[in-house]
Amino acid sequence: MAKKAIVAGASGLIGSHLLQILLTQAYYDEVLILVRKELPIEHHKLKQLVVDFDQLTSYLEELKGDAVFCCLGSTKKKTPDLSVYYKIDHDYAVQLAQLALQNGVKQYHLVSSIGANINGGNFYTKTKGQTEADITAIGLPTLHIYRPSALTGDRNEKRPMEKVVAVIMSLINPLFVGRYKKYRSIEGATVAMAMYKQSIKNATGVFIHESDKIEQIS
């Protein structure tokens, strides 16, 4: 039976790597990406659906497949309005999960963040924690939550500070050992490969993958 993957956030660091993996590996026969505007990519397996994320319910019929990968996210620099930031990081991801369940999608893969905590004092990590909790409550057959640490890798957009952070992290990563290994920086491509590998398994339930575990999976 043909396998179909659905990806939201395919233009980002993790999402772009995940898209290339899904297109080049044989497991999935069709890959649908939800985009605000079409990406300059062509592939016989790829279908691009231009969507208004504020109207996700209107695309219910198209959101049918075997696995949904949610790589949506923003930054405080790009989205200084915290209400808009929350909508992108939380509301879109949760609604997409609700529609996936409604369509009988078996797997949902969510990119969260290290330190995600619904009771946290930091807006960013608290939002991630709320997103995790609300999607878990939906009751999907299989939910994988990935909590990467500081992400490294080439992005489509320029983020000079991230390059500085990447250099610093490369120097201090060896200091994080034992239970602190999860704080080491991680390549976006590594997270993407872990997501793909988990998606081709048949395990059911809720799985939380901290950054060091993501490294092992990939």
PyRosetta script that sets phi, psi and omega in degrees:
from pyrosetta import init, pose_from_sequence

init()
pose = pose_from_sequence("MAKKAIVAGASGLIGSHLLQILLTQAYYDEVLILVRKELPIEHHKLKQLVVDFDQLTSYLEELKGDAVFCCLGSTKKKTPDLSVYYKIDHDYAVQLAQLALQNGVKQYHLVSSIGANINGGNFYTKTKGQTEADITAIGLPTLHIYRPSALTGDRNEKRPMEKVVAVIMSLINPLFVGRYKKYRSIEGATVAMAMYKQSIKNATGVFIHESDKIEQIS")
pose.set_psi(1, 136.0)
pose.set_omega(1, -177.6)
pose.set_phi(2, -63.8)
pose.set_psi(2, 140.0)
pose.set_omega(2, -179.7)
pose.set_phi(3, -106.4)
pose.set_psi(3, 138.6)
pose.set_omega(3, -179.2)
pose.set_phi(4, -127.6)
pose.set_psi(4, 130.8)
pose.set_omega(4, 175.8)
pose.set_phi(5, -109.8)
pose.set_psi(5, 143.6)
pose.set_omega(5, 177.4)
pose.set_phi(6, -120.5)
pose.set_psi(6, 129.3)
pose.set_omega(6, -176.6)
pose.set_phi(7, -124.7)
pose.set_psi(7, 127.0)
pose.set_omega(7, 171.4)
pose.set_phi(8, -111.2)
pose.set_psi(8, 127.9)
pose.set_omega(8, -177.9)
pose.set_phi(9, 94.4)
pose.set_psi(9, 33.3)
pose.set_omega(9, -175.5)
pose.set_phi(10, -73.6)
pose.set_psi(10, -8.3)
pose.set_omega(10, -179.4)
pose.set_phi(11, -93.9)
pose.set_psi(11, -8.3)
pose.set_omega(11, -178.4)
pose.set_phi(12, -82.5)
pose.set_psi(12, -178.0)
pose.set_omega(12, -175.7)
pose.set_phi(13, -60.7)
pose.set_psi(13, -54.7)
pose.set_omega(13, 180.0)
pose.set_phi(14, -72.2)
pose.set_psi(14, -45.3)
pose.set_omega(14, -176.9)
pose.set_phi(15, -60.1)
pose.set_psi(15, -38.5)
pose.set_omega(15, -179.4)
pose.set_phi(16, -67.4)
pose.set_psi(16, -39.4)
pose.set_omega(16, 176.3)
pose.set_phi(17, -67.6)
pose.set_psi(17, -40.8)
pose.set_omega(17, 179.2)
pose.set_phi(18, -61.8)
pose.set_psi(18, -41.9)
pose.set_omega(18, 179.4)
pose.set_phi(19, -58.8)
pose.set_psi(19, -45.3)
pose.set_omega(19, 179.6)
pose.set_phi(20, -63.1)
pose.set_psi(20, -38.0)
pose.set_omega(20, 178.3)
pose.set_phi(21, -65.2)
pose.set_psi(21, -46.1)
pose.set_omega(21, -178.3)
pose.set_phi(22, -63.2)
pose.set_psi(22, -34.7)
pose.set_omega(22, -179.0)
pose.set_phi(23, -76.8)
pose.set_psi(23, -32.6)
pose.set_omega(23, -174.8)
pose.set_phi(24, -91.7)
pose.set_psi(24, -25.1)
pose.set_omega(24, 177.3)
pose.set_phi(25, -84.3)
pose.set_psi(25, 150.5)
pose.set_omega(25, -171.8)
pose.set_phi(26, -81.3)
pose.set_psi(26, -14.3)
pose.set_omega(26, -170.2)
pose.set_phi(27, -60.2)
pose.set_psi(27, -44.1)
pose.set_omega(27, -179.1)
pose.set_phi(28, -96.1)
pose.set_psi(28, 132.7)
pose.set_omega(28, -179.1)
pose.set_phi(29, -89.7)
pose.set_psi(29, -24.7)
pose.set_omega(29, -179.1)
pose.set_phi(30, -140.4)
pose.set_psi(30, 139.7)
pose.set_omega(30, 177.9)
pose.set_phi(31, -128.3)
pose.set_psi(31, 118.0)
pose.set_omega(31, 177.5)
pose.set_phi(32, -105.5)
pose.set_psi(32, 124.9)
pose.set_omega(32, 176.4)
pose.set_phi(33, -112.3)
pose.set_psi(33, 138.1)
pose.set_omega(33, 178.1)
pose.set_phi(34, -97.1)
pose.set_psi(34, 117.6)
pose.set_omega(34, -172.8)
pose.set_phi(35, -131.9)
pose.set_psi(35, 154.6)
pose.set_omega(35, 174.2)
pose.set_phi(36, -80.0)
pose.set_psi(36, -32.2)
pose.set_omega(36, 171.8)
pose.set_phi(37, -146.9)
pose.set_psi(37, 150.3)
pose.set_omega(37, -173.9)
pose.set_phi(38, -60.6)
pose.set_psi(38, 141.9)
pose.set_omega(38, 176.6)
pose.set_phi(39, -89.3)
pose.set_psi(39, 150.5)
pose.set_omega(39, -178.8)
pose.set_phi(40, -78.0)
pose.set_psi(40, 60.0)
pose.set_omega(40, -178.0)
pose.set_phi(41, -132.9)
pose.set_psi(41, 136.2)
pose.set_omega(41, 174.8)
pose.set_phi(42, -128.9)
pose.set_psi(42, 136.0)
pose.set_omega(42, 178.7)
pose.set_phi(43, -160.4)
pose.set_psi(43, 145.9)
pose.set_omega(43, -176.2)
pose.set_phi(44, -65.5)
pose.set_psi(44, -20.7)
pose.set_omega(44, 179.0)
pose.set_phi(45, -90.9)
pose.set_psi(45, -12.1)
pose.set_omega(45, -169.7)
pose.set_phi(46, -93.9)
pose.set_psi(46, 134.0)
pose.set_omega(46, 170.5)
pose.set_phi(47, -126.8)
pose.set_psi(47, 131.3)
pose.set_omega(47, 179.1)
pose.set_phi(48, -107.5)
pose.set_psi(48, 129.1)
pose.set_omega(48, 178.3)
pose.set_phi(49, -117.0)
pose.set_psi(49, 112.2)
pose.set_omega(49, 177.9)
pose.set_phi(50, -77.9)
pose.set_psi(50, 120.3)
pose.set_omega(50, -174.1)
pose.set_phi(51, -126.6)
pose.set_psi(51, 156.3)
pose.set_omega(51, 167.2)
pose.set_phi(52, -99.4)
pose.set_psi(52, 108.1)
pose.set_omega(52, -175.0)
pose.set_phi(53, -64.4)
pose.set_psi(53, -15.6)
pose.set_omega(53, 175.0)
pose.set_phi(54, -78.7)
pose.set_psi(54, -8.3)
pose.set_omega(54, -179.3)
pose.set_phi(55, -127.3)
pose.set_psi(55, 41.3)
pose.set_omega(55, -174.4)
pose.set_phi(56, -58.6)
pose.set_psi(56, -34.8)
pose.set_omega(56, -177.1)
pose.set_phi(57, -61.4)
pose.set_psi(57, -23.9)
pose.set_omega(57, -179.2)
pose.set_phi(58, -73.5)
pose.set_psi(58, -8.7)
pose.set_omega(58, 180.0)
pose.set_phi(59, -107.9)
pose.set_psi(59, 19.2)
pose.set_omega(59, -175.0)
pose.set_phi(60, -52.0)
pose.set_psi(60, -45.6)
pose.set_omega(60, -176.0)
pose.set_phi(61, -63.0)
pose.set_psi(61, -30.1)
pose.set_omega(61, -179.3)
pose.set_phi(62, -80.9)
pose.set_psi(62, -18.5)
pose.set_omega(62, -173.5)
pose.set_phi(63, -90.2)
pose.set_psi(63, 53.2)
pose.set_omega(63, 178.1)
pose.set_phi(64, -116.5)
pose.set_psi(64, 131.0)
pose.set_omega(64, -178.5)
pose.set_phi(65, -178.2)
pose.set_psi(65, -163.5)
pose.set_omega(65, -177.2)
pose.set_phi(66, -101.4)
pose.set_psi(66, -30.3)
pose.set_omega(66, -178.8)
pose.set_phi(67, -149.5)
pose.set_psi(67, 137.8)
pose.set_omega(67, 174.2)
pose.set_phi(68, -110.8)
pose.set_psi(68, 131.3)
pose.set_omega(68, 177.6)
pose.set_phi(69, -114.0)
pose.set_psi(69, 115.9)
pose.set_omega(69, -179.2)
pose.set_phi(70, -104.3)
pose.set_psi(70, 106.0)
pose.set_omega(70, 179.7)
pose.set_phi(71, -112.7)
pose.set_psi(71, 23.2)
pose.set_omega(71, -179.0)
pose.set_phi(72, -69.2)
pose.set_psi(72, 150.3)
pose.set_omega(72, 177.6)
pose.set_phi(73, 171.6)
pose.set_psi(73, 165.7)
pose.set_omega(73, 178.0)
pose.set_phi(74, -142.6)
pose.set_psi(74, -172.8)
pose.set_omega(74, 175.4)
pose.set_phi(75, -129.8)
pose.set_psi(75, 159.9)
pose.set_omega(75, 179.6)
pose.set_phi(76, -66.7)
pose.set_psi(76, -28.3)
pose.set_omega(76, 178.4)
pose.set_phi(77, -68.7)
pose.set_psi(77, -44.3)
pose.set_omega(77, -179.4)
pose.set_phi(78, -74.0)
pose.set_psi(78, -32.8)
pose.set_omega(78, -175.3)
pose.set_phi(79, -129.9)
pose.set_psi(79, 77.6)
pose.set_omega(79, -177.3)
pose.set_phi(80, -68.1)
pose.set_psi(80, -25.1)
pose.set_omega(80, 176.8)
pose.set_phi(81, -73.4)
pose.set_psi(81, 111.2)
pose.set_omega(81, -174.1)
pose.set_phi(82, -64.5)
pose.set_psi(82, -28.6)
pose.set_omega(82, 178.2)
pose.set_phi(83, -68.7)
pose.set_psi(83, -37.0)
pose.set_omega(83, 177.1)
pose.set_phi(84, -71.2)
pose.set_psi(84, -40.9)
pose.set_omega(84, 177.5)
pose.set_phi(85, -57.7)
pose.set_psi(85, -45.6)
pose.set_omega(85, -179.8)
pose.set_phi(86, -62.8)
pose.set_psi(86, -40.0)
pose.set_omega(86, -179.8)
pose.set_phi(87, -61.9)
pose.set_psi(87, -42.1)
pose.set_omega(87, -179.3)
pose.set_phi(88, -69.7)
pose.set_psi(88, -47.1)
pose.set_omega(88, -174.3)
pose.set_phi(89, -77.9)
pose.set_psi(89, -31.9)
pose.set_omega(89, -175.9)
pose.set_phi(90, -108.6)
pose.set_psi(90, -61.9)
pose.set_omega(90, -169.8)
pose.set_phi(91, -60.7)
pose.set_psi(91, -47.0)
pose.set_omega(91, -179.2)
pose.set_phi(92, -62.2)
pose.set_psi(92, -43.6)
pose.set_omega(92, -177.8)
pose.set_phi(93, -64.7)
pose.set_psi(93, -41.8)
pose.set_omega(93, -179.5)
pose.set_phi(94, -68.1)
pose.set_psi(94, -45.0)
pose.set_omega(94, -179.7)
pose.set_phi(95, -64.4)
pose.set_psi(95, -37.6)
pose.set_omega(95, 177.6)
pose.set_phi(96, -62.4)
pose.set_psi(96, -38.9)
pose.set_omega(96, 177.9)
pose.set_phi(97, -66.6)
pose.set_psi(97, -39.7)
pose.set_omega(97, 178.2)
pose.set_phi(98, -62.3)
pose.set_psi(98, -42.4)
pose.set_omega(98, 179.3)
pose.set_phi(99, -68.4)
pose.set_psi(99, -35.9)
pose.set_omega(99, 177.6)
pose.set_phi(100, -61.8)
pose.set_psi(100, -45.6)
pose.set_omega(100, 178.3)
pose.set_phi(101, -62.3)
pose.set_psi(101, -42.8)
pose.set_omega(101, -179.7)
pose.set_phi(102, -60.0)
pose.set_psi(102, -32.9)
pose.set_omega(102, -179.4)
pose.set_phi(103, -91.7)
pose.set_psi(103, 3.7)
pose.set_omega(103, 177.7)
pose.set_phi(104, 77.1)
pose.set_psi(104, 20.5)
pose.set_omega(104, 176.4)
pose.set_phi(105, -67.2)
pose.set_psi(105, 131.5)
pose.set_omega(105, -173.9)
pose.set_phi(106, -80.2)
pose.set_psi(106, -34.2)
pose.set_omega(106, -172.7)
pose.set_phi(107, -123.8)
pose.set_psi(107, 142.4)
pose.set_omega(107, 173.4)
pose.set_phi(108, -133.6)
pose.set_psi(108, 127.8)
pose.set_omega(108, -178.3)
pose.set_phi(109, -117.5)
pose.set_psi(109, 119.5)
pose.set_omega(109, -175.0)
pose.set_phi(110, -115.0)
pose.set_psi(110, 127.4)
pose.set_omega(110, 171.8)
pose.set_phi(111, -86.6)
pose.set_psi(111, 114.9)
pose.set_omega(111, 178.7)
pose.set_phi(112, -110.3)
pose.set_psi(112, -135.3)
pose.set_omega(112, -178.4)
pose.set_phi(113, -158.5)
pose.set_psi(113, 151.0)
pose.set_omega(113, 172.5)
pose.set_phi(114, -57.4)
pose.set_psi(114, 140.7)
pose.set_omega(114, 179.1)
pose.set_phi(115, 83.5)
pose.set_psi(115, 3.0)
pose.set_omega(115, 179.2)
pose.set_phi(116, -55.7)
pose.set_psi(116, 126.6)
pose.set_omega(116, -174.7)
pose.set_phi(117, -157.2)
pose.set_psi(117, 115.3)
pose.set_omega(117, -177.7)
pose.set_phi(118, -61.2)
pose.set_psi(118, -23.0)
pose.set_omega(118, -179.9)
pose.set_phi(119, -102.5)
pose.set_psi(119, 10.5)
pose.set_omega(119, -177.3)
pose.set_phi(120, -70.9)
pose.set_psi(120, 159.2)
pose.set_omega(120, 179.5)
pose.set_phi(121, -90.5)
pose.set_psi(121, -15.4)
pose.set_omega(121, 179.5)
pose.set_phi(122, -86.4)
pose.set_psi(122, 129.3)
pose.set_omega(122, -176.5)
pose.set_phi(123, -56.7)
pose.set_psi(123, -43.8)
pose.set_omega(123, -176.1)
pose.set_phi(124, -63.0)
pose.set_psi(124, -54.6)
pose.set_omega(124, -177.1)
pose.set_phi(125, -69.5)
pose.set_psi(125, -30.4)
pose.set_omega(125, 176.7)
pose.set_phi(126, -67.5)
pose.set_psi(126, -40.8)
pose.set_omega(126, 177.3)
pose.set_phi(127, -61.7)
pose.set_psi(127, -44.2)
pose.set_omega(127, 177.5)
pose.set_phi(128, -60.6)
pose.set_psi(128, -41.7)
pose.set_omega(128, 179.1)
pose.set_phi(129, -63.9)
pose.set_psi(129, -40.4)
pose.set_omega(129, 178.2)
pose.set_phi(130, -65.9)
pose.set_psi(130, -38.4)
pose.set_omega(130, 178.1)
pose.set_phi(131, -63.4)
pose.set_psi(131, -46.4)
pose.set_omega(131, 177.9)
pose.set_phi(132, -57.8)
pose.set_psi(132, -47.7)
pose.set_omega(132, -176.7)
pose.set_phi(133, -64.2)
pose.set_psi(133, -43.6)
pose.set_omega(133, -176.7)
pose.set_phi(134, -69.8)
pose.set_psi(134, -35.5)
pose.set_omega(134, 177.7)
pose.set_phi(135, -73.1)
pose.set_psi(135, -38.0)
pose.set_omega(135, 177.2)
pose.set_phi(136, -59.8)
pose.set_psi(136, -39.9)
pose.set_omega(136, -178.0)
pose.set_phi(137, -67.0)
pose.set_psi(137, -18.6)
pose.set_omega(137, -179.3)
pose.set_phi(138, -66.1)
pose.set_psi(138, -31.8)
pose.set_omega(138, 175.9)
pose.set_phi(139, 88.0)
pose.set_psi(139, 36.0)
pose.set_omega(139, 176.0)
pose.set_phi(140, -65.8)
pose.set_psi(140, 147.0)
pose.set_omega(140, -179.9)
pose.set_phi(141, -56.3)
pose.set_psi(141, -42.4)
pose.set_omega(141, 179.7)
pose.set_phi(142, -135.7)
pose.set_psi(142, 124.0)
pose.set_omega(142, 178.3)
pose.set_phi(143, -129.5)
pose.set_psi(143, 120.9)
pose.set_omega(143, 175.4)
pose.set_phi(144, -110.3)
pose.set_psi(144, 125.6)
pose.set_omega(144, 178.4)
pose.set_phi(145, -114.7)
pose.set_psi(145, 125.0)
pose.set_omega(145, -177.7)
pose.set_phi(146, -109.9)
pose.set_psi(146, 127.7)
pose.set_omega(146, -178.2)
pose.set_phi(147, -117.2)
pose.set_psi(147, 74.4)
pose.set_omega(147, 179.7)
pose.set_phi(148, -70.4)
pose.set_psi(148, 152.4)
pose.set_omega(148, 173.1)
pose.set_phi(149, -81.5)
pose.set_psi(149, -156.1)
pose.set_omega(149, -179.9)
pose.set_phi(150, -55.9)
pose.set_psi(150, 126.7)
pose.set_omega(150, -176.4)
pose.set_phi(151, -88.3)
pose.set_psi(151, 140.1)
pose.set_omega(151, 175.0)
pose.set_phi(152, -126.1)
pose.set_psi(152, 161.0)
pose.set_omega(152, -179.0)
pose.set_phi(153, 131.7)
pose.set_psi(153, 164.6)
pose.set_omega(153, -178.2)
pose.set_phi(154, -77.5)
pose.set_psi(154, 129.4)
pose.set_omega(154, 176.7)
pose.set_phi(155, -107.6)
pose.set_psi(155, 162.9)
pose.set_omega(155, 176.0)
pose.set_phi(156, -71.8)
pose.set_psi(156, -27.8)
pose.set_omega(156, 179.9)
pose.set_phi(157, -104.8)
pose.set_psi(157, 154.8)
pose.set_omega(157, -179.0)
pose.set_phi(158, -84.2)
pose.set_psi(158, 127.4)
pose.set_omega(158, 175.8)
pose.set_phi(159, -134.3)
pose.set_psi(159, 83.2)
pose.set_omega(159, -175.5)
pose.set_phi(160, -54.3)
pose.set_psi(160, -40.6)
pose.set_omega(160, -177.9)
pose.set_phi(161, -64.1)
pose.set_psi(161, -33.2)
pose.set_omega(161, 179.5)
pose.set_phi(162, -66.4)
pose.set_psi(162, -33.3)
pose.set_omega(162, 177.3)
pose.set_phi(163, -66.5)
pose.set_psi(163, -38.6)
pose.set_omega(163, 177.5)
pose.set_phi(164, -64.7)
pose.set_psi(164, -45.2)
pose.set_omega(164, 179.6)
pose.set_phi(165, -61.6)
pose.set_psi(165, -39.6)
pose.set_omega(165, -179.6)
pose.set_phi(166, -61.2)
pose.set_psi(166, -41.0)
pose.set_omega(166, 178.4)
pose.set_phi(167, -65.2)
pose.set_psi(167, -45.1)
pose.set_omega(167, 179.7)
pose.set_phi(168, -62.0)
pose.set_psi(168, -44.1)
pose.set_omega(168, -178.3)
pose.set_phi(169, -64.5)
pose.set_psi(169, -35.6)
pose.set_omega(169, 179.6)
pose.set_phi(170, -62.9)
pose.set_psi(170, -27.7)
pose.set_omega(170, 179.9)
pose.set_phi(171, -81.6)
pose.set_psi(171, -35.7)
pose.set_omega(171, -175.3)
pose.set_phi(172, -98.8)
pose.set_psi(172, -9.7)
pose.set_omega(172, 179.5)
pose.set_phi(173, -50.9)
pose.set_psi(173, -43.9)
pose.set_omega(173, -178.8)
pose.set_phi(174, -60.9)
pose.set_psi(174, -17.8)
pose.set_omega(174, -179.9)
pose.set_phi(175, -77.0)
pose.set_psi(175, -19.8)
pose.set_omega(175, -179.8)
pose.set_phi(176, -87.6)
pose.set_psi(176, 103.8)
pose.set_omega(176, -178.2)
pose.set_phi(177, -126.2)
pose.set_psi(177, 166.7)
pose.set_omega(177, 179.8)
pose.set_phi(178, 59.9)
pose.set_psi(178, -131.6)
pose.set_omega(178, -177.7)
pose.set_phi(179, -70.4)
pose.set_psi(179, -7.1)
pose.set_omega(179, 178.9)
pose.set_phi(180, -94.5)
pose.set_psi(180, 0.0)
pose.set_omega(180, -178.8)
pose.set_phi(181, -60.6)
pose.set_psi(181, -27.2)
pose.set_omega(181, -177.7)
pose.set_phi(182, -66.0)
pose.set_psi(182, -12.4)
pose.set_omega(182, -179.8)
pose.set_phi(183, -89.5)
pose.set_psi(183, -3.3)
pose.set_omega(183, 176.7)
pose.set_phi(184, -67.3)
pose.set_psi(184, 145.8)
pose.set_omega(184, 177.1)
pose.set_phi(185, -63.7)
pose.set_psi(185, 159.1)
pose.set_omega(185, -175.3)
pose.set_phi(186, -143.8)
pose.set_psi(186, 141.9)
pose.set_omega(186, 179.3)
pose.set_phi(187, -71.3)
pose.set_psi(187, 140.1)
pose.set_omega(187, 175.5)
pose.set_phi(188, -58.0)
pose.set_psi(188, -36.3)
pose.set_omega(188, 179.8)
pose.set_phi(189, -64.7)
pose.set_psi(189, -32.4)
pose.set_omega(189, 178.4)
pose.set_phi(190, -66.8)
pose.set_psi(190, -42.8)
pose.set_omega(190, 178.0)
pose.set_phi(191, -62.6)
pose.set_psi(191, -43.9)
pose.set_omega(191, -179.4)
pose.set_phi(192, -60.6)
pose.set_psi(192, -42.5)
pose.set_omega(192, 179.8)
pose.set_phi(193, -65.9)
pose.set_psi(193, -38.6)
pose.set_omega(193, 177.6)
pose.set_phi(194, -62.8)
pose.set_psi(194, -40.9)
pose.set_omega(194, 178.9)
pose.set_phi(195, -61.8)
pose.set_psi(195, -44.9)
pose.set_omega(195, 179.1)
pose.set_phi(196, -61.9)
pose.set_psi(196, -47.0)
pose.set_omega(196, -176.4)
pose.set_phi(197, -64.1)
pose.set_psi(197, -37.3)
pose.set_omega(197, 177.9)
pose.set_phi(198, -69.0)
pose.set_psi(198, -30.8)
pose.set_omega(198, -176.7)
pose.set_phi(199, -71.9)
pose.set_psi(199, -20.1)
pose.set_omega(199, -178.9)
pose.set_phi(200, -93.4)
pose.set_psi(200, 6.9)
pose.set_omega(200, 174.2)
pose.set_phi(201, -96.3)
pose.set_psi(201, 164.1)
pose.set_omega(201, -177.4)
pose.set_phi(202, -107.3)
pose.set_psi(202, 16.4)
pose.set_omega(202, -178.5)
pose.set_phi(203, -67.0)
pose.set_psi(203, 145.2)
pose.set_omega(203, 176.1)
pose.set_phi(204, -118.7)
pose.set_psi(204, 153.7)
pose.set_omega(204, -179.2)
pose.set_phi(205, 123.3)
pose.set_psi(205, -168.3)
pose.set_omega(205, 179.6)
pose.set_phi(206, -108.9)
pose.set_psi(206, 126.6)
pose.set_omega(206, -176.8)
pose.set_phi(207, -126.4)
pose.set_psi(207, 128.5)
pose.set_omega(207, 177.5)
pose.set_phi(208, -112.2)
pose.set_psi(208, 123.3)
pose.set_omega(208, -176.2)
pose.set_phi(209, -112.4)
pose.set_psi(209, 107.7)
pose.set_omega(209, 174.7)
pose.set_phi(210, -73.7)
pose.set_psi(210, 167.7)
pose.set_omega(210, -170.7)
pose.set_phi(211, -58.2)
pose.set_psi(211, -40.8)
pose.set_omega(211, -179.8)
pose.set_phi(212, -68.6)
pose.set_psi(212, -33.1)
pose.set_omega(212, 176.7)
pose.set_phi(213, -69.1)
pose.set_psi(213, -36.4)
pose.set_omega(213, 177.8)
pose.set_phi(214, -59.5)
pose.set_psi(214, -42.0)
pose.set_omega(214, 177.2)
pose.set_phi(215, -57.9)
pose.set_psi(215, -44.4)
pose.set_omega(215, -177.7)
pose.set_phi(216, -66.8)
pose.set_psi(216, -41.1)
pose.set_omega(216, -178.1)
pose.set_phi(217, -63.7)
pose.set_psi(217, -42.7)
pose.set_omega(217, -173.4)
pose.set_phi(218, -68.2)
pose.dump_pdb("model.pdb")
